[in-house]
Amino acid sequence: QGCGGGNAAMAGPRRQSGGESCGHGARDGEAAERRGVFRSPVQRVRGTQGCGEEVVLRQGLTGGAEVAAPTVEGFPAARSFSRRGFLPLVAAAVAMSMVWGAVAQELGDSDKYAWVYAVGDKGTVFRSTNAGETWRVQDVEATGTDENLQDVFFFDARSGYVVGENSAIIVTHNAGWNWDEVALSDGETDGPKVNLTGIHLQRFPGPAFLVGHDGLFAMSDDGEAWSIFAIWCKGSECVVAPFSDTAAPGEGHERVGRLHAVRFKDTSNGILVGDNGLVLLTQDGAEEAPTFSKVQLFAETERPWPNMTGIDMNSLGHMVMVGDRGVVFKVRHRSNPDSDKLNFEFFGCNLQRCATPIPAAVTTGEGGCAVTTQHLRAVNALVQGDGSQDVIVVGGTQGFVARLDESKDAPWVTPAVPVAHPLEKVMSLYVSTENTDVLVTDKGNIYRTTDGTADVPTYVRIAVPEGYSFRQVTGRNAGDESPGSVVRAR
């Protein structure tokens, strides 16, 4: 395969879910969090209570008259205190101070408290509060939908969307304790029933961007009403038209097919990927009717082009794209002093590095743009070093995983994942830190490593209920908060 050549909702909630599936019921603190009493992220310490989960120690209490501190090794539990009496208040404050001092070092490892979400078929969400070490299942009774779920994105540690087949959209405002089922709608009438495959948020609840089958591209400024389009292309230039329109918006325009993923650097500059090597770049995404340009990554003589199946963006807005036949591309951007349109640069990744500029007359062999012959779908990028370098992890068919640390003078590492089935496909992965990765597969398995910086990381299979198939996984560390200007929907 040649690389190079060519030019460079919602009408409101339908129902609120019943929370997590657990015979013990929600603890008082959890109920308080759902009511908005606790504004800060949850941090966990040793000990268990109800449902097999750790006892929670909460920071930033802003409501309620009582505080219950869990037992920490070497210290007794702090007793609850009332507003009456100075000495009990002082005693409780001292005890709490001792508890916090004892766990401060433990809580310093923020990765241990990463909240991770895996989604898949039958409307199921798997939820972990300890970076994928243990999981709890939320079925249709908790999520409110029985559709197959395709993608999940969290803007911060609490606020996220999940999308799936037949225009399924569910949203949480409290780190997945409850989910609201909502409609893909223009605010007045329900939109089409289509398979939604990707979602990205600039803020919560919007601006938000959706992609799906049949060229669907939708965007919302506030999470309450969506502009729902189909993308039509003529040559390398593409326009949008109402999704329900079956006639081309102009002579020679062809409707694009399946779109798989979307990422926006800001409200104007974004990239969509899809079948047959499709990469669409927009630099006016904030407009009422945005336009797109095709980025031709592959030589014209090499058709059919591989499907582009995944894209991820690091915290600086640089992206990594993957596709069939092992292709990997890194996308960097530079500011444009003359406009708000960024200058994007595309680089093919080979077994040594991600430095082959596109366009270029290269192949997938030496100096090309592939790291394997396997089809890739999973990708995650974590900023490393001076900001221009990343830890990049990709995954795909037959349990293939490859990892590149660009801050090191070393090629890709391909650790062996102990897949339970030889044809198991890594569908998605989440890199919590440079040490901890979580992988999910189409066979319903979850694999995890905590030694990602080792010469050859070791993955272990995590015990989870059987009978599921995963599509996507994502997460946020407990300390991740949205910008102060963001107003969360309640």
C-alpha positions as CSV (number, residue, x, y, z in Angstrom):
1,Q,0.0,0.0,0.0
2,G,1.4,3.4,-1.0
3,C,1.4,6.3,1.4
4,G,1.6,9.8,0.0
5,G,0.8,11.4,-3.3
6,G,-2.0,13.9,-3.5
7,N,-2.5,17.0,-1.4
8,A,-1.6,17.5,1.8
9,A,-29.8,16.2,21.3
10,M,-31.3,16.3,22.2
11,A,-34.9,17.0,23.1
12,G,-34.2,16.5,26.7
13,P,-34.0,13.3,28.9
14,R,-36.4,10.5,28.2
15,R,-35.7,8.8,31.5
16,Q,-33.2,8.7,34.2
17,S,-31.4,5.5,34.9
18,G,-31.5,3.7,38.2
19,G,-27.8,3.9,38.9
20,E,-25.4,0.9,39.2
21,S,-26.5,-2.7,39.4
22,C,-25.8,-3.6,43.1
23,G,-27.9,-5.5,45.6
24,H,-26.6,-3.4,48.5
25,G,-27.9,0.0,47.2
26,A,-26.1,3.3,47.0
27,R,-24.2,4.5,50.1
28,D,-25.2,7.8,51.6
29,G,-22.1,9.5,50.3
30,E,-22.8,8.3,46.8
31,A,-26.4,9.6,46.9
32,A,-25.1,12.9,48.1
33,E,-22.7,13.1,45.2
34,R,-25.5,12.4,42.8
35,R,-27.4,15.3,44.4
36,G,-24.4,17.6,43.8
37,V,-23.4,17.8,47.5
38,F,-19.9,16.8,46.7
39,R,-18.3,19.0,44.1
40,S,-14.7,17.6,44.1
41,P,-13.6,14.3,42.6
42,V,-13.9,11.1,44.6
43,Q,-10.6,9.7,46.0
44,R,-10.5,6.2,47.3
45,V,-8.5,4.7,50.2
46,R,-8.2,1.2,51.7
47,G,-11.1,-0.7,53.1
48,T,-14.4,-1.9,51.7
49,Q,-18.0,-1.2,52.2
50,G,-21.1,-2.6,50.5
51,C,-21.0,-4.0,46.9
52,G,-17.3,-4.9,47.3
53,E,-16.1,-1.4,46.5
54,E,-13.6,0.5,48.5
55,V,-14.8,3.0,51.0
56,V,-14.6,6.5,49.6
57,L,-12.9,9.5,51.2
58,R,-14.3,12.6,49.6
59,Q,-12.6,16.0,49.3
60,G,-14.3,19.4,49.2
61,L,-17.4,18.8,51.3
62,T,-19.7,21.7,50.7
63,G,-22.9,20.4,52.2
64,G,-24.2,18.2,55.1
65,A,-23.5,18.4,58.8
66,E,-21.6,15.1,59.2
67,V,-18.3,13.7,57.8
68,A,-17.4,10.0,58.1
69,A,-13.7,9.2,57.6
70,P,-12.7,5.7,56.7
71,T,-10.2,3.7,58.6
72,V,-6.6,4.1,57.4
73,E,-3.8,1.7,58.4
74,G,-2.4,3.0,61.7
75,F,-5.2,5.4,62.5
76,P,-8.7,4.8,63.9
77,A,-11.8,6.0,62.0
78,A,-12.8,9.5,62.7
79,R,-16.2,9.7,64.4
80,S,-19.0,11.8,63.0
81,F,-19.5,15.2,64.6
82,S,-22.3,17.6,64.9
83,R,-22.5,21.4,64.7
84,R,-22.9,21.6,68.5
85,G,-19.9,21.7,70.8
86,F,-16.4,23.1,70.1
87,L,-14.3,20.2,71.4
88,P,-16.0,17.5,69.3
89,L,-15.5,19.7,66.3
90,V,-11.8,20.2,67.1
91,A,-11.4,16.5,67.8
92,A,-13.0,15.5,64.5
93,A,-10.9,18.1,62.6
94,V,-7.6,16.7,64.1
95,A,-8.7,13.2,63.3
96,M,-9.5,14.2,59.7
97,S,-6.1,15.9,59.4
98,M,-4.3,12.8,60.6
99,V,-6.2,10.7,58.1
100,W,-5.4,13.0,55.2
101,G,-1.7,13.1,56.3
102,A,-1.6,9.3,56.3
103,V,-3.1,8.9,52.8
104,A,-1.5,12.0,51.1
105,Q,1.4,9.9,49.7
106,E,-1.0,7.2,48.5
107,L,-3.3,9.6,46.8
108,G,-0.3,11.1,45.0
109,D,-0.5,8.3,42.5
110,S,-3.5,9.8,40.6
111,D,-3.5,6.9,38.1
112,K,-4.7,4.6,40.8
113,Y,-7.9,6.6,41.0
114,A,-8.5,6.9,37.3
115,W,-12.2,6.3,36.3
116,V,-12.4,4.1,33.2
117,Y,-15.5,3.3,31.1
118,A,-15.8,0.5,28.6
119,V,-18.9,0.2,26.3
120,G,-20.2,-2.4,24.0
121,D,-23.3,-4.4,23.1
122,K,-26.7,-4.6,24.8
123,G,-26.5,-1.1,26.2
124,T,-23.9,-2.1,28.7
125,V,-21.3,0.1,30.4
126,F,-18.5,-1.3,32.4
127,R,-17.2,1.2,35.0
128,S,-13.9,1.1,37.0
129,T,-12.8,3.6,39.7
130,N,-9.3,2.3,40.0
131,A,-7.7,2.5,36.5
132,G,-9.2,-0.8,35.3
133,E,-8.2,-3.0,38.2
134,T,-11.8,-3.9,39.1
135,W,-15.1,-3.3,37.3
136,R,-18.8,-3.0,37.9
137,V,-21.4,-3.7,35.2
138,Q,-24.2,-1.3,34.3
139,D,-26.8,-3.0,32.1
140,V,-29.9,-1.7,30.4
141,E,-31.7,-1.1,33.7
142,A,-28.9,1.4,34.6
143,T,-28.1,2.9,31.2
144,G,-31.6,3.1,29.8
145,T,-30.8,1.6,26.4
146,D,-30.4,-1.9,25.0
147,E,-28.7,-0.7,21.8
148,N,-25.1,-1.7,20.9
149,L,-22.9,1.2,22.1
150,Q,-20.1,2.3,19.8
151,D,-18.1,5.2,21.4
152,V,-17.7,6.9,24.8
153,F,-16.1,10.3,25.5
154,F,-15.6,12.1,28.8
155,F,-14.9,15.8,28.9
156,D,-13.8,15.7,32.5
157,A,-13.9,13.3,35.4
158,R,-17.7,13.5,35.7
159,S,-19.3,14.5,32.4
160,G,-19.5,12.2,29.4
161,Y,-21.5,10.9,26.5
162,V,-22.0,7.4,25.0
163,V,-23.3,6.9,21.5
164,G,-24.4,3.8,19.6
165,E,-26.7,2.2,17.0
166,N,-30.1,3.5,16.1
167,S,-29.0,7.0,17.2
168,A,-28.6,5.9,20.8
169,I,-27.2,8.7,23.1
170,I,-26.8,8.5,26.8
171,V,-25.2,11.1,29.0
172,T,-24.0,11.3,32.6
173,H,-23.3,14.3,34.8
174,N,-21.9,12.4,37.8
175,A,-19.2,10.1,36.7
176,G,-21.5,7.4,35.5
177,W,-23.6,6.9,38.6
178,N,-26.6,7.7,36.6
179,W,-27.3,7.9,32.8
180,D,-30.0,9.9,31.0
181,E,-31.2,8.6,27.7
182,V,-31.7,11.4,25.2
183,A,-32.7,11.8,21.5
184,L,-30.7,12.9,18.4
185,S,-33.0,15.8,17.7
186,D,-33.0,19.3,16.2
187,G,-34.8,20.5,19.3
188,E,-38.3,20.1,17.8
189,T,-38.4,16.8,16.0
190,D,-36.5,13.6,16.3
191,G,-33.7,13.0,13.9
192,P,-32.8,9.9,11.8
193,K,-32.2,6.4,13.2
194,V,-28.6,5.8,12.2
195,N,-25.6,4.1,13.7
196,L,-23.5,6.6,15.6
197,T,-19.8,5.7,15.7
198,G,-17.9,8.6,17.2
199,I,-18.3,11.6,19.5
200,H,-16.1,14.4,20.7
201,L,-16.7,17.3,23.1
202,Q,-15.0,20.7,23.2
203,R,-16.9,21.5,26.4
204,F,-19.7,19.9,28.3
205,P,-22.5,19.6,27.3
206,G,-21.3,21.3,24.1
207,P,-19.9,22.1,21.6
208,A,-20.2,18.5,20.7
209,F,-19.6,16.6,17.4
210,L,-21.0,13.3,16.2
211,V,-20.2,11.1,13.2
212,G,-21.9,7.9,11.9
213,H,-22.9,5.8,9.0
214,D,-24.1,7.2,5.7
215,G,-21.9,10.3,6.0
216,L,-23.6,11.6,9.2
217,F,-22.0,14.6,10.9
218,A,-23.9,16.4,13.6
219,M,-23.0,19.2,16.0
220,S,-24.5,20.9,19.0
221,D,-23.6,24.1,20.8
222,D,-25.5,23.3,24.0
223,G,-26.4,19.6,24.0
224,E,-30.1,20.3,23.6
225,A,-30.4,20.6,19.8
226,W,-28.3,19.1,17.0
227,S,-27.6,20.3,13.5
228,I,-27.7,17.0,11.6
229,F,-25.9,16.8,8.2
230,A,-24.7,14.4,5.6
231,I,-21.3,15.2,4.0
232,W,-21.1,15.2,0.2
233,C,-17.8,15.5,-1.8
234,K,-16.8,16.5,-5.3
235,G,-13.2,15.8,-5.8
236,S,-11.3,17.0,-2.7
237,E,-13.9,19.6,-1.6
238,C,-16.9,18.6,0.5
239,V,-20.0,20.3,1.8
240,V,-22.8,19.5,4.1
241,A,-26.6,19.1,3.4
242,P,-29.5,18.1,5.6
243,F,-29.2,14.4,6.5
244,S,-32.6,13.6,5.2
245,D,-31.9,15.0,1.7
246,T,-31.4,12.2,-0.8
247,A,-30.5,14.5,-3.8
248,A,-27.0,15.7,-4.2
249,P,-26.4,19.4,-3.2
250,G,-24.7,20.0,-6.5
251,E,-23.7,18.3,-9.7
252,G,-20.9,15.7,-9.3
253,H,-21.2,15.5,-5.5
254,E,-21.1,12.0,-3.9
255,R,-22.3,11.2,-0.4
256,V,-19.5,9.8,1.8
257,G,-20.0,6.4,3.5
258,R,-19.2,5.3,6.9
259,L,-17.4,7.7,9.2
260,H,-15.7,6.1,12.2
261,A,-14.2,8.7,14.5
262,V,-13.9,12.5,15.0
263,R,-11.6,14.9,16.9
264,F,-11.6,18.7,17.1
265,K,-8.6,20.7,18.2
266,D,-11.0,23.6,18.8
267,T,-14.5,24.6,17.6
268,S,-13.1,25.4,14.1
269,N,-10.4,22.8,13.4
270,G,-11.3,19.1,13.3
271,I,-10.6,15.8,11.6
272,L,-13.0,13.0,10.7
273,V,-11.9,9.5,9.4
274,G,-13.8,6.9,7.6
275,D,-13.8,4.1,5.0
276,N,-11.5,3.8,1.9
277,G,-8.8,6.0,3.3
278,L,-11.1,8.9,4.0
279,V,-9.7,11.8,6.1
280,L,-11.7,15.0,6.2
281,L,-10.3,18.2,7.5
282,T,-12.5,21.2,8.5
283,Q,-11.3,24.6,9.5
284,D,-14.7,26.3,9.8
285,G,-16.4,23.8,12.1
286,A,-18.0,26.6,14.1
287,E,-20.0,27.8,11.1
288,E,-23.6,27.0,10.5
289,A,-22.7,24.9,7.5
290,P,-19.1,23.8,7.8
291,T,-17.0,22.7,4.8
292,F,-14.4,19.9,4.6
293,S,-11.4,19.1,2.5
294,K,-10.2,15.6,1.7
295,V,-6.6,14.8,2.8
296,Q,-5.2,12.2,0.4
297,L,-2.8,10.1,2.4
298,F,-2.3,7.3,-0.1
299,A,-1.0,7.2,-3.7
300,E,-3.7,7.2,-6.4
301,T,-2.3,4.0,-7.8
302,E,-2.8,2.1,-4.6
303,R,-6.6,1.8,-4.5
304,P,-8.5,0.5,-2.8
305,W,-7.2,2.4,0.1
306,P,-7.3,1.0,3.7
307,N,-10.2,2.1,5.9
308,M,-9.2,4.7,8.5
309,T,-10.8,3.4,11.7
310,G,-9.6,5.4,14.7
311,I,-8.2,8.7,15.8
312,D,-7.0,10.1,19.2
313,M,-5.9,13.5,20.3
314,N,-3.4,14.3,23.1
315,S,-3.8,17.1,25.6
316,L,-2.0,19.5,23.3
317,G,-4.3,18.8,20.3
318,H,-1.9,16.7,18.2
319,M,-3.6,13.6,16.8
320,V,-2.7,10.0,15.8
321,M,-4.8,8.1,13.2
322,V,-4.9,4.4,12.5
323,G,-6.4,2.1,10.0
324,D,-6.4,-1.2,8.2
325,R,-3.2,-2.8,7.0
326,G,-1.4,-1.4,10.0
327,V,-1.3,2.2,8.9
328,V,-0.5,4.9,11.5
329,F,-0.3,8.7,10.9
330,K,0.6,11.4,13.3
331,V,-1.0,14.8,12.8
332,R,0.7,18.0,14.1
333,H,-0.5,21.6,13.8
334,R,0.9,25.0,13.9
335,S,-0.8,28.4,14.5
336,N,-1.5,30.6,11.5
337,P,-0.7,34.2,12.2
338,D,-3.1,35.4,9.5
339,S,-6.3,33.5,10.6
340,D,-7.7,31.0,13.1
341,K,-7.2,28.2,10.7
342,L,-4.4,26.0,11.9
343,N,-1.7,24.6,9.6
344,F,-1.9,20.8,9.8
345,E,1.0,18.5,9.0
346,F,0.6,14.7,8.5
347,F,3.4,12.2,9.1
348,G,3.5,8.5,8.3
349,C,4.7,6.2,11.0
350,N,6.9,3.2,10.3
351,L,8.6,0.6,12.5
352,Q,11.2,3.2,13.6
353,R,9.4,6.6,14.0
354,C,6.6,8.9,13.0
355,A,8.5,11.3,10.7
356,T,7.7,10.6,7.1
357,P,6.0,13.7,5.7
358,I,2.8,13.4,3.7
359,P,2.6,13.9,0.8
360,A,5.6,11.7,-0.1
361,A,6.1,8.8,-2.5
362,V,6.6,6.1,0.2
363,T,5.3,2.6,0.7
364,T,4.3,0.6,3.8
365,G,7.7,-1.1,3.8
366,E,10.9,0.5,5.1
367,G,10.3,4.3,5.5
368,G,6.6,3.9,5.0
369,C,3.4,4.4,7.0
370,A,2.6,1.0,8.6
371,V,3.8,-0.8,11.7
372,T,2.2,-4.2,11.1
373,T,0.1,-6.1,8.5
374,Q,-2.7,-6.4,11.1
375,H,-5.8,-4.2,10.8
376,L,-5.6,-1.5,13.5
377,R,-8.6,0.1,15.3
378,A,-7.4,1.1,18.7
379,V,-5.2,4.2,19.3
380,N,-4.3,6.4,22.3
381,A,-1.6,9.1,22.6
382,L,-0.2,10.5,25.8
383,V,2.0,13.7,25.8
384,Q,5.6,12.9,26.7
385,G,8.8,14.8,26.9
386,D,8.9,18.4,25.5
387,G,5.3,18.3,24.2
388,S,6.2,17.4,20.6
389,Q,6.6,13.7,21.6
390,D,4.0,11.2,22.7
391,V,3.6,7.7,24.1
392,I,1.6,6.1,21.3
393,V,-0.2,2.8,21.7
394,V,-2.1,1.1,18.9
395,G,-4.0,-2.2,18.7
396,G,-5.9,-4.4,16.3
397,T,-6.6,-7.9,15.0
398,Q,-5.1,-11.1,16.5
399,G,-4.4,-9.3,19.8
400,F,-1.8,-7.0,18.2
401,V,-0.5,-4.2,20.3
402,A,2.4,-1.8,19.6
403,R,3.9,1.0,21.7
404,L,6.2,3.8,20.7
405,D,7.7,6.2,23.2
406,E,8.9,9.1,21.1
407,S,11.0,10.5,23.9
408,K,13.3,7.5,23.6
409,D,15.7,6.7,20.8
410,A,14.0,3.3,20.3
411,P,11.6,1.7,17.8
412,W,8.1,0.4,18.4
413,V,7.7,-2.3,21.1
414,T,5.2,-5.1,20.4
415,P,4.3,-6.8,23.7
416,A,2.5,-10.0,23.7
417,V,-1.1,-9.8,25.0
418,P,-2.3,-13.2,26.4
419,V,-5.5,-13.1,24.3
420,A,-8.0,-15.9,25.1
421,H,-8.9,-16.3,21.5
422,P,-6.4,-16.3,18.6
423,L,-8.6,-14.0,16.4
424,E,-9.4,-11.6,19.3
425,K,-9.3,-8.0,18.1
426,V,-8.2,-5.1,20.3
427,M,-11.0,-2.7,19.7
428,S,-9.9,0.2,21.9
429,L,-7.4,1.2,24.6
430,Y,-6.9,3.8,27.2
431,V,-3.5,5.0,28.3
432,S,-4.0,6.3,31.8
433,T,-0.3,7.1,32.4
434,E,2.9,6.0,30.7
435,N,2.7,2.9,33.0
436,T,-0.9,1.9,32.9
437,D,-2.9,0.9,29.8
438,V,-6.3,-0.8,29.6
439,L,-7.3,-2.7,26.4
440,V,-10.8,-4.0,25.5
441,T,-11.6,-6.6,22.8
442,D,-14.4,-7.8,20.6
443,K,-14.5,-11.0,22.6
444,G,-15.5,-9.2,25.8
445,N,-12.1,-9.4,27.5
446,I,-10.2,-6.6,29.3
447,Y,-6.4,-6.6,29.5
448,R,-4.2,-4.3,31.6
449,T,-0.6,-3.4,32.2
450,T,1.0,-1.4,35.0
451,D,4.6,-1.6,33.7
452,G,4.2,0.3,30.4
453,T,7.7,1.8,30.7
454,A,9.3,-1.6,30.8
455,D,11.3,-2.8,27.8
456,V,8.5,-5.2,27.1
457,P,5.3,-4.4,29.0
458,T,3.3,-7.3,30.5
459,Y,-0.5,-7.5,30.1
460,V,-2.8,-9.5,32.3
461,R,-6.4,-10.5,31.7
462,I,-8.9,-8.9,34.1
463,A,-11.8,-11.0,35.4
464,V,-15.1,-9.5,34.2
465,P,-18.5,-11.1,33.5
466,E,-18.7,-13.0,30.2
467,G,-21.2,-12.6,27.4
468,Y,-20.3,-9.1,26.2
469,S,-18.4,-7.6,23.3
470,F,-16.6,-4.3,23.7
471,R,-16.3,-1.4,21.2
472,Q,-14.6,1.4,23.1
473,V,-12.9,2.4,26.3
474,T,-11.9,5.8,27.8
475,G,-11.2,7.3,31.1
476,R,-10.2,10.3,33.2
477,N,-8.1,10.6,36.3
478,A,-10.1,11.6,39.3
479,G,-8.4,15.0,39.4
480,D,-9.4,15.9,35.9
481,E,-11.8,18.9,36.0
482,S,-13.3,20.9,33.2
483,P,-12.4,24.6,32.8
484,G,-13.9,26.9,35.3
485,S,-16.0,28.6,32.6
486,V,-17.9,25.4,31.8
487,V,-21.4,25.2,33.2
488,R,-22.5,21.5,33.6
489,A,-26.0,20.6,32.8
490,R,-27.9,19.2,35.8
